[in-house]
């Protein structure tokens, strides 16, 4: 069943930090209460895709970087432009607008397959490549794991996230951006956050990427669980 659970115009409304945080949290609850709402969110149907992949990470940034800042507002821009939102600093003079690009560090097809398994079977393994037959336009069949699931330690998860963050960063470094554009990379910090020096490893990795400062004024690493947050200014 196709249904619009969220409107493009309401997503693009300019909001202050706490207003954006509150609106996103309430919208999530409202969608989840509706029939097929959880499925739409999980499978990124319609504008639920932009809501979860762009607006939700922006709300996390608002919470972690701009708490209680009424003079900073956020305006998501839904479309194919080379940025996903504008952060507006409403200073006495002059007002400053900064564009921000938002992207995910994830496993690509396996990320979709895990969400598909949760939706249709109720659970999915945390690791291991999943066998898939068919496409999203045809009937998809998941034939179990292509590789055996093994017990892995926290450092394995940290290494995985560093690799995925690097791949997400490489994709964005190939594109052109306006001057003073920022980049937000959101990643899975649920297990990686348990490492004793995870933040140091992430900082060392990003600091070794010399091309970042040529493209972006600021880079934010933001965990989905809000357990890790790092900011790099150039």
C-alpha positions in Angstrom: 0.0 0.0 0.0 1.4 3.4 -1.0 0.7 6.2 1.3 2.2 9.6 2.0 3.2 9.7 5.7 5.0 13.0 5.4 4.8 16.0 3.2 7.8 17.6 1.5 6.7 21.1 2.5 6.6 20.3 6.2 10.1 18.8 6.0 11.4 21.9 4.3 10.0 24.3 7.0 12.7 26.4 8.7 12.9 25.5 12.4 15.1 26.5 15.3 17.2 23.8 17.0 14.8 22.6 19.7 11.8 23.1 17.4 13.4 20.8 14.8 14.3 18.2 17.4 10.8 18.2 18.9 9.1 18.0 15.4 11.3 15.1 14.2 10.6 13.1 17.4 6.9 13.7 17.2 6.7 13.0 13.5 8.4 9.6 14.1 5.8 8.8 16.8 3.0 9.9 14.5 4.1 7.8 11.6 4.8 4.7 13.7 1.2 4.9 15.1 -0.3 4.6 11.6 -0.9 1.4 9.7 2.1 0.6 7.5 4.0 3.5 9.0 6.8 1.4 10.5 7.2 -0.4 7.2 7.4 2.9 5.3 10.1 4.2 7.7 12.1 0.9 7.7 12.0 0.4 3.9 12.4 4.2 3.2 9.2 4.5 1.2 8.2 7.8 -0.3 9.5 10.9 1.6 10.3 8.7 4.6 13.6 8.1 2.9 14.6 11.8 3.0 13.1 12.2 6.4 15.3 9.4 7.9 18.4 9.9 5.8 18.6 13.7 5.8 16.2 15.4 8.2 16.7 13.0 11.1 20.5 13.3 11.0 20.1 17.1 10.8 18.0 17.0 14.0 20.8 15.0 15.7 23.3 17.7 14.7 21.0 20.3 16.1 20.8 18.5 19.4 24.6 17.9 19.7 26.1 21.0 18.2 23.4 23.7 18.7 21.5 22.9 21.9 19.2 25.7 23.0 20.3 28.0 20.2 17.3 30.0 19.2 19.4 32.2 16.8 20.3 29.2 14.6 17.7 27.7 12.3 17.7 24.7 10.0 16.0 24.5 6.6 16.1 21.0 4.8 16.1 21.2 1.0 14.7 18.1 -0.6 15.9 17.5 -4.1 18.9 16.7 -6.3 21.1 19.8 -5.5 24.6 19.3 -4.0 23.5 20.0 -0.5 20.7 18.8 1.8 20.0 21.7 4.1 20.9 25.2 5.0 21.9 26.2 8.5 21.0 29.9 9.1 22.8 31.9 11.8 20.4 34.7 12.6 23.0 37.1 13.9 22.3 40.9 14.4 24.4 41.6 11.3 24.9 40.0 9.0 22.8 36.8 8.8 25.0 33.9 7.7 23.8 30.9 5.7 25.8 27.7 5.5 25.0 24.7 3.2 25.4 21.2 4.5 25.6 17.9 2.7 24.4 14.8 4.6 25.3 11.2 3.8 25.4 7.8 5.4 28.2 5.3 6.1 26.4 2.0 5.4 26.8 -1.4 3.7 24.8 -0.5 0.6 22.9 -3.6 -0.6 23.4 -5.5 2.6 21.9 -2.5 4.5 18.8 -2.8 2.5 18.7 -6.6 2.9 18.9 -6.4 6.7 16.0 -3.9 6.8 14.1 -6.2 4.4 14.8 -9.2 6.7 13.6 -7.3 9.8 10.5 -6.2 8.0 9.6 -9.6 6.7 11.1 -12.0 9.2 11.4 -10.0 12.4 15.2 -10.1 12.8 18.5 -9.9 10.9 22.1 -10.7 11.7 24.4 -7.9 12.7 27.1 -9.1 10.3 27.6 -11.4 7.4 26.8 -10.9 3.7 23.2 -11.8 2.9 22.3 -13.8 -0.3 19.7 -12.1 -2.3 17.7 -13.2 -5.4 15.7 -10.6 -7.4 15.4 -6.9 -7.2 13.2 -4.3 -5.5 11.0 -4.2 -8.6 10.6 -7.9 -8.6 10.0 -10.3 -5.7 13.1 -10.5 -3.5 14.1 -13.7 -1.9 16.8 -13.9 0.8 18.6 -17.2 0.9 20.4 -16.9 4.2 23.9 -15.8 4.7 26.6 -16.0 2.1 29.2 -16.1 4.8 29.0 -17.6 8.2 28.2 -15.2 11.0 31.1 -15.1 13.5 31.6 -13.7 16.9 33.4 -10.4 16.5 34.9 -8.0 19.0 34.4 -4.3 19.4 37.5 -3.4 17.3 36.1 -5.3 14.3 33.1 -3.0 14.5 35.3 0.0 14.8 37.3 -1.1 11.7 34.1 -1.7 9.8 32.8 1.8 10.5 36.1 3.4 9.6 36.0 1.6 6.3 32.4 2.6 5.6 33.0 6.2 6.7 36.0 6.3 4.3 33.9 5.0 1.4 31.2 7.6 2.1 33.8 10.3 2.2 35.4 9.2 -1.0 32.0 9.3 -2.8 31.5 12.9 -1.7 35.1 14.0 -2.5 34.4 13.2 -6.1 31.7 15.9 -6.3 31.8 19.6 -6.6 30.5 21.9 -3.8 30.0 25.6 -3.2 32.5 27.3 -0.9 31.9 26.9 2.8 29.8 23.7 2.4 29.9 21.3 5.4 29.6 17.5 5.3 27.8 15.4 7.9 28.4 11.6 7.8 26.1 9.6 10.0 27.2 6.1 11.0 26.4 3.1 13.2 27.9 3.8 16.6 26.0 1.2 18.6 28.9 -1.2 19.1 31.8 1.0 18.0 31.1 3.4 20.8 32.2 0.7 23.3 35.8 0.8 22.2 38.2 2.5 24.6 39.8 4.7 22.0 37.2 4.7 19.2 37.0 8.5 19.0 40.8 8.7 18.7 40.9 6.2 15.9 38.2 8.1 14.1 40.0 11.4 14.6 43.3 10.0 13.4 41.6 8.6 10.3 39.8 11.8 9.3 42.9 13.9 10.1 44.8 11.7 7.6 42.4 12.6 4.8 44.1 15.7 3.4 41.5 16.2 0.6 38.7 16.9 3.0 39.7 20.5 3.7 39.8 21.2 0.0 36.1 20.5 -0.3 34.5 21.2 3.0 34.7 23.9 5.7 33.5 21.5 8.4 33.1 17.7 8.7 30.7 16.2 11.3 30.8 12.5 12.2 27.5 11.7 13.9 26.4 8.4 15.4 22.8 7.2 14.8 22.7 6.4 18.6 24.1 9.9 19.5 27.0 8.1 21.4 29.8 9.5 19.2 30.0 13.0 17.8 33.1 14.5 16.3 33.6 17.9 14.6 36.4 18.8 12.3 36.8 22.5 11.2 39.1 23.6 8.3 
